[in-house]
Amino acid sequence: MAPYPDLLVWQKAHQLVLRIYAASKSWPADERFGLASQIRRAAISIPSNIAEGAAKKGSREFRRYLDIAVGSHAEVGYMIRLATDLGYISAADAESMISDCDEIGRMLWGLHRSIRRAADGPPHSN
């Protein structure tokens, strides 16, 4: 497996974290320990779990960490929508962030499938 910084899904997830940090800086002060903190933690969890899983020995472990990243990805997607409904993120910014989040989700599942296939070996012919 390539080092995690070389994985495109990690790079995109890292960029999403940076965007979420930038966007949440301007949220109301009373959200500092609420939604802002929660969305940041969930966003950080995506590239963090990719990095941790890539460092583990064995594809089963890596897939387990990717499963966690997928869950955090879903959480971030919801919180972007919530922040938009609360007026903290513009509709245009939210649409772009959700699009990025959706792409990351597809990439996570693609990596998960790829690792599973590599671990299972080539298909058997009868």
C-alpha positions as a Markdown table, in Angstrom:
| # | Residue | x | y | z |
|---|---|---|---|---|
| 1 | Met | 0.0 | 0.0 | 0.0 |
| 2 | Ala | 1.2 | 3.5 | -0.8 |
| 3 | Pro | 2.1 | 5.8 | 2.1 |
| 4 | Tyr | -1.2 | 7.6 | 3.1 |
| 5 | Pro | -0.1 | 11.1 | 1.8 |
| 6 | Asp | 0.1 | 9.5 | -1.7 |
| 7 | Leu | -3.5 | 8.3 | -1.5 |
| 8 | Leu | -5.8 | 10.7 | -3.5 |
| 9 | Val | -8.7 | 10.0 | -1.1 |
| 10 | Trp | -6.5 | 11.1 | 1.9 |
| 11 | Gln | -5.5 | 14.3 | 0.0 |
| 12 | Lys | -9.1 | 15.1 | -0.8 |
| 13 | Ala | -10.2 | 14.4 | 2.8 |
| 14 | His | -7.4 | 16.6 | 4.1 |
| 15 | Gln | -8.6 | 19.4 | 1.9 |
| 16 | Leu | -12.1 | 19.0 | 3.1 |
| 17 | Val | -10.9 | 19.3 | 6.7 |
| 18 | Leu | -9.1 | 22.6 | 5.8 |
| 19 | Arg | -12.3 | 23.9 | 4.2 |
| 20 | Ile | -14.4 | 23.0 | 7.2 |
| 21 | Tyr | -12.0 | 24.7 | 9.6 |
| 22 | Ala | -12.1 | 27.8 | 7.5 |
| 23 | Ala | -15.9 | 27.8 | 7.2 |
| 24 | Ser | -16.5 | 27.1 | 10.9 |
| 25 | Lys | -14.2 | 30.0 | 12.1 |
| 26 | Ser | -17.0 | 32.5 | 11.4 |
| 27 | Trp | -19.8 | 30.5 | 13.1 |
| 28 | Pro | -21.4 | 31.9 | 16.2 |
| 29 | Ala | -19.4 | 31.8 | 19.4 |
| 30 | Asp | -22.0 | 29.6 | 21.1 |
| 31 | Glu | -21.3 | 26.9 | 18.5 |
| 32 | Arg | -17.6 | 26.7 | 19.5 |
| 33 | Phe | -18.2 | 23.6 | 21.6 |
| 34 | Gly | -21.2 | 22.5 | 19.7 |
| 35 | Leu | -21.6 | 22.0 | 16.0 |
| 36 | Ala | -18.2 | 23.6 | 15.1 |
| 37 | Ser | -16.3 | 21.3 | 17.3 |
| 38 | Gln | -18.3 | 18.2 | 16.2 |
| 39 | Ile | -18.0 | 18.8 | 12.5 |
| 40 | Arg | -14.3 | 19.4 | 12.9 |
| 41 | Arg | -13.7 | 16.2 | 14.9 |
| 42 | Ala | -15.8 | 14.2 | 12.4 |
| 43 | Ala | -13.9 | 15.7 | 9.4 |
| 44 | Ile | -10.5 | 15.1 | 11.0 |
| 45 | Ser | -11.6 | 11.5 | 11.6 |
| 46 | Ile | -11.7 | 10.8 | 7.8 |
| 47 | Pro | -8.1 | 11.4 | 6.9 |
| 48 | Ser | -6.9 | 10.3 | 10.3 |
| 49 | Asn | -8.5 | 6.9 | 9.9 |
| 50 | Ile | -7.1 | 6.5 | 6.4 |
| 51 | Ala | -3.6 | 7.3 | 7.7 |
| 52 | Glu | -4.0 | 5.0 | 10.7 |
| 53 | Gly | -5.4 | 2.1 | 8.6 |
| 54 | Ala | -2.7 | 2.5 | 6.0 |
| 55 | Ala | -0.1 | 2.1 | 8.8 |
| 56 | Lys | -1.6 | -1.2 | 10.0 |
| 57 | Lys | -0.4 | -4.6 | 8.9 |
| 58 | Gly | -2.9 | -6.4 | 6.8 |
| 59 | Ser | -5.8 | -5.5 | 4.6 |
| 60 | Arg | -8.5 | -6.5 | 7.2 |
| 61 | Glu | -7.2 | -3.9 | 9.6 |
| 62 | Phe | -7.1 | -1.2 | 6.9 |
| 63 | Arg | -10.6 | -2.0 | 5.8 |
| 64 | Arg | -11.8 | -1.7 | 9.4 |
| 65 | Tyr | -10.3 | 1.9 | 9.6 |
| 66 | Leu | -11.9 | 2.7 | 6.2 |
| 67 | Asp | -15.2 | 1.6 | 7.7 |
| 68 | Ile | -14.8 | 4.2 | 10.5 |
| 69 | Ala | -13.8 | 6.8 | 7.9 |
| 70 | Val | -17.0 | 6.1 | 6.0 |
| 71 | Gly | -19.1 | 6.6 | 9.1 |
| 72 | Ser | -17.3 | 9.9 | 9.8 |
| 73 | His | -17.9 | 10.9 | 6.2 |
| 74 | Ala | -21.6 | 10.4 | 6.6 |
| 75 | Glu | -21.6 | 12.4 | 9.8 |
| 76 | Val | -19.8 | 15.3 | 8.1 |
| 77 | Gly | -22.2 | 15.3 | 5.2 |
| 78 | Tyr | -25.2 | 15.6 | 7.5 |
| 79 | Met | -23.5 | 18.4 | 9.6 |
| 80 | Ile | -22.8 | 20.4 | 6.4 |
| 81 | Arg | -26.5 | 20.2 | 5.6 |
| 82 | Leu | -27.4 | 21.2 | 9.2 |
| 83 | Ala | -25.0 | 24.1 | 9.1 |
| 84 | Thr | -26.5 | 25.3 | 5.9 |
| 85 | Asp | -30.0 | 25.1 | 7.3 |
| 86 | Leu | -28.9 | 27.1 | 10.3 |
| 87 | Gly | -27.4 | 29.7 | 8.0 |
| 88 | Tyr | -23.8 | 29.1 | 8.9 |
| 89 | Ile | -22.7 | 28.0 | 5.4 |
| 90 | Ser | -24.0 | 29.5 | 2.1 |
| 91 | Ala | -25.9 | 27.2 | -0.2 |
| 92 | Ala | -23.1 | 27.5 | -2.8 |
| 93 | Asp | -20.4 | 26.6 | -0.4 |
| 94 | Ala | -22.5 | 23.8 | 1.0 |
| 95 | Glu | -23.1 | 22.4 | -2.4 |
| 96 | Ser | -19.4 | 22.4 | -3.2 |
| 97 | Met | -18.5 | 20.8 | 0.2 |
| 98 | Ile | -21.2 | 18.2 | -0.2 |
| 99 | Ser | -20.0 | 17.4 | -3.7 |
| 100 | Asp | -16.5 | 16.9 | -2.3 |
| 101 | Cys | -17.8 | 14.8 | 0.6 |
| 102 | Asp | -19.7 | 12.6 | -1.8 |
| 103 | Glu | -16.6 | 12.1 | -4.0 |
| 104 | Ile | -14.6 | 11.2 | -0.9 |
| 105 | Gly | -17.3 | 8.6 | 0.1 |
| 106 | Arg | -17.1 | 7.0 | -3.3 |
| 107 | Met | -13.3 | 6.9 | -3.2 |
| 108 | Leu | -13.4 | 5.4 | 0.3 |
| 109 | Trp | -15.7 | 2.6 | -0.9 |
| 110 | Gly | -13.6 | 2.1 | -4.0 |
| 111 | Leu | -10.4 | 1.8 | -1.9 |
| 112 | His | -12.2 | -0.6 | 0.5 |
| 113 | Arg | -13.3 | -2.8 | -2.5 |
| 114 | Ser | -9.8 | -2.7 | -4.0 |
| 115 | Ile | -8.1 | -3.8 | -0.8 |
| 116 | Arg | -10.6 | -6.6 | -0.3 |
| 117 | Arg | -10.1 | -7.8 | -3.9 |
| 118 | Ala | -6.3 | -7.7 | -3.5 |
| 119 | Ala | -6.6 | -9.7 | -0.2 |
| 120 | Asp | -8.9 | -12.3 | -1.8 |
| 121 | Gly | -6.6 | -12.8 | -4.7 |
| 122 | Pro | -7.5 | -13.2 | -8.4 |
| 123 | Pro | -10.8 | -14.8 | -9.3 |
| 124 | His | -10.7 | -18.5 | -9.8 |
| 125 | Ser | -11.6 | -20.0 | -13.2 |
| 126 | Asn | -13.5 | -23.2 | -13.5 |
